[in-house]
Amino acid sequence: MLDFLLRRSLFFIRFRDSEAYSILSSMKNKQYFSYPTKDKANKFDLVFVELEFENENKFFIGYIKYLEHRTVVKNIFIHKLIELPISPYSENLLKYFTYFSDYFDSFALKLDDQIKREFLTLLCDLCPTQLEQLYKHISEFSGLSEQEKLRKIAFKNLMDVLGVSDVHMVKYWEDTSREITVYEDKIVARDAIQIPEFEKLETKITGKTEFVKEGERISVYLANKTLVEEALGVDLVYVNEVHHSIIMVQYKMLKFENEQWVYRVDHQFNKEIERMDKLNDFLINNIRHLAEIDDYRLNSTPFFLKFVKSTTDLNKEPASFVISLEHFKHIKNLDICKGVREGVVRIDYSALSGRYLRSSNFMELINSGYIGTYRIESEILQFIIDSLAEGNRDFLLAWKR
């Protein structure tokens, strides 16, 4: 067990007072919390956490379940905190807590190998039951479970029936970096039921899913292949329930051509843009002038386009970028977006010159309420979306007229 744990890095995080209570609440409700680090981190690395209250210190150990990469800073998501029955004043531990006491920072501290080895060895002696529990949790998620072993045997039997060599079978089973095809419908459906760092509450039969996080509340409508898409030309609808803004997204897949990732505008996309323009014109001409003066938006147009690479490695998030509908209209007639054949419009990274949003940046803007419709527009638009999501075809026909 000790050798298994020592193969992983060990991070240290300290929380005080209100932050400590918040972490306990987060672990109780969501079973995880996130924290930034500047150090290199990997899935299943270990995290030692000190929660410092007014007259009490509690100590926990957990592991990193997954990471969210940004620029220099990474967010690590710590899972399964196990409380340790130790005291910082015990003779054996005093040396290490003296070392920890000098560290107060907004980033998780990665311990050097010598300190890590000594500290983990001591914890295994002092808290064998808790460390064994941690070991079992990590083994279950990082290694092959009994069910996975049986699945591997079944897969080998299939390869025998098909006459495929063991070499091909092993390569397929173990090569987690192999390339896969990403389908638009699948990526839209996936994005409709998960928002990083948010807790999902429920998904309704209408395709609406509700998410919460520390006072924030967002609803997501899966519009793809529904009356919502037929009327408004979008695949997903985000509703910020706190700031009363609505953002709508149309997805498009990038294909790899001539050493570039490219999307070629087609007739269907032009029809979808016509539907978006119809709603946008309605809001501008009939509702927007009623918005309250303090209801500010950085960009009040609700429509955005998300372009996703159509292939990716098996265990990697497909790369993507997001631009506003206005940005697309601005660049589509530029020479750099013109295809070889007359009338063909193509969008790629070079045409954007680095001016686009990554998915994480886009979600931060949605969470902040800084983009999307004004409150008065959102109230009207909410009625439209709910009517369509509930399958009201009479409303659809009236809207199309």
N, C-alpha and C positions, 0 to 999 in steps of 0.2 A: 504493500500500500504506500509506504513512504517513498519508495523509488518512483512510483507512478505520480505522486503529487510533486515531487522534486523536479520532474521534467517540465513543470509549468512555471511561468513567472508568477510572482506574488506582488500585488499592489496593496497600498495602504490608503485608507480614506478616513477622515475624522469629521464628525458632525456635532454641532453644539446646540443645546436648548431647542428652539423652535424647529430648526432644521432636523434635529434628531427625532422629534415627535413626528415630523412630516415623513421621514424615511420609514419609521415604524408603521405609519398609516398606509404608506404606499406598498410596503411589503405585505401588509394584511389584505389589502384590496386587490392588488395586481400581481403580487408575487415577484415583482422586480422593481428596480429603479435604475435610472441612468446617471452617468457622471462623466465629465470630460477628462481626457488625459493627453499629454503631449508625447508620451512614451509609446514605444512599439508594444502592441497588445495583440493577443490572439484569442480565438474562442477557447473556452475551458481553462483559461488562466485563472489563478486564484485571487480573491480579494479579501483582505482582512479589514474589518470595519469597526471603528470605535464610535459609540454614541455617548456623548458627554452631556448629562443633565446637570441640574443645579448641585445635587449632592450625591450623584450616582454615575457610575460608568458601566456601560454594557458593551460586550465584545462579541462579534459575529464573524463567521467565515462563510464565503459563498464563492461563486464562480461567474465568469463572463459567459453569458449565453450567446450574445451576438454583438456586433459592432456597427456603428454608423460612421463611415469615413467622411471627413470634410476636407479642409485644406491641411493645415498643420495639426489641428486638434481633431481627436476622434472621440465620439461618445461611446462609452462602454456600458452595456446593459447587464447589471448584476442580478443574478437569479439565486434563489434558494438560500437565503441567509440562515445559518444555523448558529444559535447562541452558544457561546463557550463559557463554562463555569470557571473563569479565571479571575485573578485580582492583579492589578498593575503593581501592587505593593509586595507581591510574593518575591522572595529572594531570587528565584530562578529567572523571573521575567523582568526584574527591575532594569537590567541593562538595556533591554529592547524598548521598554516604555520610556526610558530616558532618551533613547534615540528618536522615538516617535514624537516626544513632547515638543521638540524644536520645530516640528513641521506643521504649519498652518498655511494652506494654499487652496486655490480653487481648482486644482487639478489632482488627479490620483497619482500617488507617488509609487514608482516601481522600485522595489527593494533590490539592492545588489545581490549577486549570487551567494556570497558568503553569509550575509545577514539572513537571507531567505532560507538557506540550508539549516543554519543553526536554529532559527525560530520555528520552522516547520517540524524539525526533529523534536524540539521541546514540546510543541503542541501535541504531537502524536503520543508523547509519553503522558502528558497531563490530561488530555481529552481524547482518549482512544475511541470512545463510542461515537463522538461527534465527528471526528475525522474519518472514521470508517463510513459513517452516513454520507459525508461529502464525497468520499471516494466512490461509493456505490452510485450516487446521483450522476457524477461525471462519467463513470463507466457506462452507465445506461444510455446516455445521450451521445457520447463520443465514440463508443465502440459498437460492435455488433451485438444486438440483443438476441435472446434465444429465438424470437420470431424471425429476426433478420437472417440468422444462421439457417433456419429451416427454409426461408425464402431463397437463400443462395443455393441450397441443395436442390430445391424444386427448379430453379433457373437452370442449373447444370443438367438436370434430367431433360428439360426442354431442349437444350443445346444438343444433347445426345440424340434425341428424336429427330431434330432438324439436320443432324450431321455436321454441325459447326464445331470447330476445334476448340479445345480448352483455352488455347491462347487467346482466341477472339472473345471467349466468355470472360476470362479474367480481365482482359483489357477493358471490356465494356463495364464490368462490375466495379473495378477499382479506379477507372479514369473518371474522377469527378469533375475534371475540367473539360470534358468532351463538349462539343458544340451542339446546341439544340436550336430548333426553330421556334420562334415566338409568334403566336397568333394574336391578332388584334382583339378578338372577342375574349380570349383568355386573360390577357393583361388588363382589359377594362373590368372584367368580372373580379379579378384579384384586387385591383385598386378600390373597387366599390365596397369591399368588406374589410379593409385594413388601412389604418393611418398610423405611422410610426409614433410610438410613445402614448397613443390614446388607447383607452379601454373601450372595447366594443360592447354595447348594451344589448341590442337586438336588431334583427333584420325582419322587416315586415313583408307580407305577401306582395305588397305593391312595389318592392324593390328598394325601399328606404331603409338605410342602416344608420343607427345613432351611435355616436362616440362621445366620450367625456374625458377630460383631463384637468384636474386642479382648477375648477371654475370655468373651463372652456367647454363648449358644447358644439359639435358639428354633426350635421346630418348629410348623408350622401345618398343620392338617388341613382340607381343603375338605369340609365335611359336607353342604352343600346338595345336596338331591335324592339323598342316599345313606341307607344304613341308620342312620348316625349321627344324621342329622336325624330319621328316622322314630322312633328310640328316645328321643333326648334333646331334640329340639325346637330344635336350634341349626343355624346355617349355617357357622360357623367355630369351630375349637378351637385355642387357643394353648397350647403346652406350653413353659414355661421350664425348660430342661434343666439349668440351673445351680442354681436355687433350688427346683426340683422343685415347681412350682405349675402348675395348669391353669386356664385362663379360657375360657369358652365364650360366643359372641356370636350373637344372633339379629338379623337386619337387617329394618328396616321402612322403607318409602318415605313421605316426607311429600308431600302434595299441596297446591297453593296454592288456598285457598278463602276468599273474603271478606277479602282482604288479609292472610291469615295462612297459615303453613305448618302443616298439620294431618295427624295420623294418626288414623284411626277404627278402634278395636279391633273385630275381626271374630271369627267363630266359629273360624276356623283359628288365629288368634293365641291364643285361649283354650285350644285343644287343645294348642298348643305349650307354653304355660305349665304345663298339667297334666303334660306329660312332664318339664319342668324340675323341677317340684315333687317328682315321684316320685323323681328322682335325688337331689335335695337332702335329702329326708326319709331316704332310704337312707343317705346319708353321715352325717347328724346322728345317726341312731338306731343305726348299726352300726359306724362307723369313726372319727368325729371324736374321741371320748373317748380314742382310742389315740395321738393326736398328741403329739409330744414337747413339753415345756414351753417350750423355747427356739425352737420353730418358729412364730414369730409372723406373723400376717397382720393388716393393717389391716381388710380385709374378706375373710372366708374363704369366702363364697358365690361359686361360680364363674360365675354367670350375669349377663350384661350385655346390654343392648338398644342397638343403634345405629340411630338414625333419620337418614335421608339425604334431602335435597331431591331431588325427582324431575326437576328441570330445572336446568341450569347453562350457563354460557358454554362454548364449545367448548374453550378452552385453560385452563379453571379447574377446580380440584378441587371436586366438589360439596360444598356445606356440609353439615355433619352434627353431631350431638351424641350422647353416650353416657351412659346412666344404668344403675344397677344394677337388677336385677329387684325387689329390695326397695323401691327408690325408686318404681318404677312402681306397685307394689301400694299404697304409702303414699298416692300422689296420685290414683289412679284413681277413688276414691269422693268426692273433693272436688267441691264445686259447680262450680268452674272447669273441671273435666274432663267435666262432664255435657253431652251434646248436647241439642238441642231435643226430639228424640223420646226417650221413656222407654227406659231401658236402654242408650242409646248412650254410649260412652266415647270421648272425643277427647283427644289429647295434642298440645300445641303449646308454643312457647317461653314464652308468658305463664304457662302452668300450672307451669313449672319455676322461675320467678322467678330465672333466672340460675344455678340450681344444677344444673349438668351438666358433663360432661367433654368437651373437644374431643378429636379423634382423637390429636393429638400427646401430650396429657396422659395419655390412656388408655394409649398405647404405652409411655410412661415408667414408669407403674405396673406394667405387665406385665414390662418389662425388669428392674425393681428386685426383683421377687418379693414386692412388698408386698401384692398382692391375689391371690385365687385359692385353690385348695384347699391343705390342708396336705400335707406330704410323704407321709405314710402313705395319705392319701386319693388323692393323685396316682398312687401305685403301683397301687392297685386300679382307679382310673379309666382309667389307661393301658391296662390289660388289656382293659377294657370297650370302649374306643375302638378299639384295634387289632383286636379281634374283629369289631366292626361294620364298620370300614373295609375289612377283608379280605373282606367279604360273607358273614359267617357268619350265615345266616338262622336256624339252630337256636338260636343264642345270642339273636337278636332275639326269637324266639317265647318263649324261656324268660324273658327280661327282661320282656316284656309281661305274662306271667302273674303 
